[in-house]
């Protein structure tokens, strides 16, 4: 696991680096959000921990920059008391957590563990969605029509009536759709189709 620490106070960085490395967590330290952003083309961490108030780009600016780059890294913000309304807003915008100063290192490590696990799930879900979308794009228009009607709960006979084809032909289309979508059963096909629908809403 690699964590990026961003804070303009080098003493804070040193303290956090030592605490995380004592838990065998790999750390990359940056004294500005700009320096971290410049590093993204080379290496991406599993989690980002950033101070909110910094010269140049703030922690919130960093969040917006990551969003604009479609970079789904879990972000934990370190905040002073006066920054809490700002941090709450950041959570609404998608930040994973905020930790109020002064804080216990255990609190931060726990948040990093949870954020990293969340990030892994998100990456896995994104990979599955990409696979589903690619498979769906390879369906013919008729195959897509049959899939949509199957997901609506229509029987082969009803689908055949709607599309003006025979039930036997519908069975063939269903088999092709199942194969192309990588679905082992009807429930799996429905789940994949619903994920695809939710993605495009």
C-alpha positions as CSV (number, residue, x, y, z in Angstrom):
1,X,0.0,0.0,0.0
2,X,1.3,3.5,-0.9
3,X,0.0,6.6,0.7
4,X,0.6,10.2,-0.6
5,X,1.0,12.7,2.2
6,X,0.5,16.4,1.3
7,X,1.3,19.2,3.7
8,X,3.2,22.4,3.5
9,X,4.5,21.9,7.0
10,X,7.6,19.6,6.7
11,X,7.5,18.8,10.5
12,X,4.0,17.4,10.1
13,X,5.1,15.4,7.1
14,X,8.1,13.9,9.0
15,X,5.9,12.9,11.9
16,X,3.2,11.3,9.7
17,X,5.8,9.6,7.6
18,X,7.4,7.9,10.6
19,X,4.0,6.8,12.0
20,X,3.0,5.2,8.8
21,X,6.3,3.6,8.0
22,X,6.2,2.0,11.5
23,X,3.2,0.1,10.1
24,X,5.0,-0.9,6.9
25,X,2.9,1.6,4.9
26,X,4.9,3.0,1.9
27,X,4.8,6.8,1.9
28,X,5.3,9.5,-0.7
29,X,5.6,13.1,0.8
30,X,4.7,16.3,-1.0
31,X,4.9,19.9,0.3
32,X,2.2,21.1,-2.2
33,X,-0.8,19.8,-4.1
34,X,0.9,21.0,-7.3
35,X,3.9,18.7,-6.7
36,X,1.6,15.7,-6.0
37,X,-0.4,16.3,-9.2
38,X,2.8,16.5,-11.2
39,X,3.7,13.0,-9.9
40,X,0.5,11.3,-11.0
41,X,1.7,10.5,-14.5
42,X,4.6,8.5,-12.9
43,X,2.9,6.8,-10.0
44,X,-0.5,6.7,-8.4
45,X,-0.9,5.9,-4.7
46,X,-3.7,3.9,-3.1
47,X,-4.8,6.8,-0.9
48,X,-4.2,10.5,-0.5
49,X,-3.9,12.4,2.8
50,X,-3.9,16.1,2.4
51,X,-4.0,19.2,4.6
52,X,-6.9,21.5,3.7
53,X,-5.2,24.9,3.9
54,X,-2.0,25.2,1.9
55,X,-0.4,27.9,-0.2
56,X,-1.3,27.5,-3.8
57,X,-3.9,24.7,-4.3
58,X,-5.8,23.8,-1.2
59,X,-7.0,20.3,-0.3
60,X,-10.4,21.2,-1.8
61,X,-8.7,22.5,-5.0
62,X,-6.8,19.2,-5.1
63,X,-10.1,17.3,-4.8
64,X,-11.6,19.2,-7.8
65,X,-8.4,18.6,-9.8
66,X,-8.5,14.9,-9.2
67,X,-12.2,14.8,-10.2
68,X,-11.5,16.7,-13.4
69,X,-8.9,14.1,-14.3
70,X,-11.3,11.3,-13.5
71,X,-8.8,10.1,-10.9
72,X,-10.8,8.1,-8.3
73,X,-8.3,8.1,-5.5
74,X,-9.7,8.0,-1.9
75,X,-8.9,11.4,-0.3
76,X,-8.6,12.0,3.4
77,X,-8.4,15.7,4.5
78,X,-6.7,17.0,7.6
79,X,-8.5,20.0,8.9
80,X,-8.1,22.7,11.5
81,X,-11.2,23.6,13.6
82,X,-12.2,26.5,11.3
83,X,-12.0,24.2,8.2
84,X,-14.8,21.8,9.3
85,X,-17.6,23.3,7.2
86,X,-15.2,23.2,4.3
87,X,-14.4,19.6,5.0
88,X,-18.0,18.6,5.4
89,X,-18.6,20.1,1.9
90,X,-15.7,18.1,0.6
91,X,-17.3,14.9,1.9
92,X,-20.4,15.8,0.1
93,X,-18.3,16.2,-3.0
94,X,-16.8,12.7,-2.6
95,X,-13.8,13.0,-0.2
96,X,-13.6,9.8,1.9
97,X,-13.0,11.3,5.4
98,X,-11.7,14.3,7.3
99,X,-9.7,14.3,10.4
100,X,-9.6,17.3,12.8
101,X,-6.3,18.5,14.2
102,X,-4.8,17.6,16.6
103,X,-5.4,13.9,15.9
104,X,-4.1,10.6,17.0
105,X,-2.0,8.7,14.5
106,X,-4.1,5.6,15.1
107,X,-7.2,7.5,13.9
108,X,-5.3,8.4,10.6
109,X,-4.1,4.8,10.1
110,X,-7.6,3.5,10.6
111,X,-9.0,6.0,8.1
112,X,-6.3,5.0,5.6
113,X,-7.0,1.3,6.0
114,X,-10.7,2.0,5.3
115,X,-10.1,4.4,2.5
116,X,-7.8,1.9,0.8
117,X,-10.3,-0.9,1.1
118,X,-12.9,1.4,-0.3
119,X,-10.6,2.4,-3.2
120,X,-10.0,-1.3,-4.1
121,X,-13.7,-2.0,-4.2
122,X,-14.3,1.1,-6.4
123,X,-11.5,0.1,-8.8
124,X,-13.0,-3.5,-9.0
125,X,-16.5,-2.1,-9.7
126,X,-15.1,0.3,-12.3
127,X,-13.3,-2.6,-14.0
128,X,-16.5,-4.6,-14.0
129,X,-18.6,-1.7,-15.4
130,X,-16.0,-1.2,-18.2
131,X,-16.2,-4.9,-19.1
132,X,-20.0,-4.9,-19.1
133,X,-20.1,-1.7,-21.3
134,X,-17.6,-3.2,-23.8
135,X,-19.6,-6.4,-24.0
136,X,-22.9,-4.6,-24.4
137,X,-21.4,-2.4,-27.2
138,X,-20.7,-5.6,-29.2
139,X,-24.4,-6.7,-29.1
140,X,-26.5,-6.2,-32.3
141,X,-29.5,-3.9,-32.0
142,X,-31.8,-6.9,-31.9
143,X,-29.7,-8.6,-29.3
144,X,-29.8,-5.5,-27.2
145,X,-33.6,-5.3,-27.6
146,X,-34.0,-8.9,-26.4
147,X,-31.8,-8.2,-23.4
148,X,-33.8,-5.2,-22.4
149,X,-37.0,-7.1,-22.6
150,X,-35.6,-10.0,-20.7
151,X,-34.5,-7.6,-17.9
152,X,-38.1,-6.2,-17.9
153,X,-39.2,-9.7,-16.9
154,X,-41.0,-10.6,-20.2
155,X,-41.3,-14.3,-21.2
156,X,-39.9,-15.6,-24.5
157,X,-43.4,-15.7,-25.9
158,X,-44.1,-12.1,-24.9
159,X,-40.7,-11.0,-26.4
160,X,-41.5,-12.8,-29.6
161,X,-44.8,-11.0,-29.8
162,X,-43.3,-7.6,-29.2
163,X,-40.5,-8.1,-31.7
164,X,-42.5,-10.0,-34.3
165,X,-40.3,-13.1,-34.3
166,X,-40.7,-16.7,-33.1
167,X,-40.2,-17.8,-29.5
168,X,-37.5,-20.2,-30.9
169,X,-35.6,-17.2,-32.4
170,X,-35.9,-15.4,-29.0
171,X,-34.3,-18.4,-27.3
172,X,-31.4,-18.2,-29.8
173,X,-31.0,-14.5,-29.2
174,X,-31.1,-15.0,-25.4
175,X,-28.4,-17.6,-25.6
176,X,-26.2,-15.3,-27.7
177,X,-26.8,-12.4,-25.3
178,X,-25.9,-14.6,-22.3
179,X,-22.7,-15.7,-24.0
180,X,-21.7,-12.2,-25.2
181,X,-22.4,-10.6,-21.8
182,X,-20.5,-13.3,-19.9
183,X,-23.6,-14.2,-17.8
184,X,-23.9,-17.7,-16.5
185,X,-27.6,-17.4,-15.6
186,X,-30.6,-15.1,-16.0
187,X,-30.0,-13.4,-12.6
188,X,-26.5,-12.5,-13.6
189,X,-27.6,-11.1,-16.9
190,X,-30.2,-8.9,-15.1
191,X,-27.6,-7.7,-12.6
192,X,-25.2,-6.7,-15.4
193,X,-27.9,-5.0,-17.4
194,X,-29.1,-3.0,-14.4
195,X,-25.5,-1.9,-13.6
196,X,-25.2,-0.8,-17.2
197,X,-28.5,1.2,-17.0
198,X,-27.5,2.9,-13.7
199,X,-24.2,3.9,-15.3
200,X,-25.8,5.6,-18.2
201,X,-28.5,7.4,-16.2
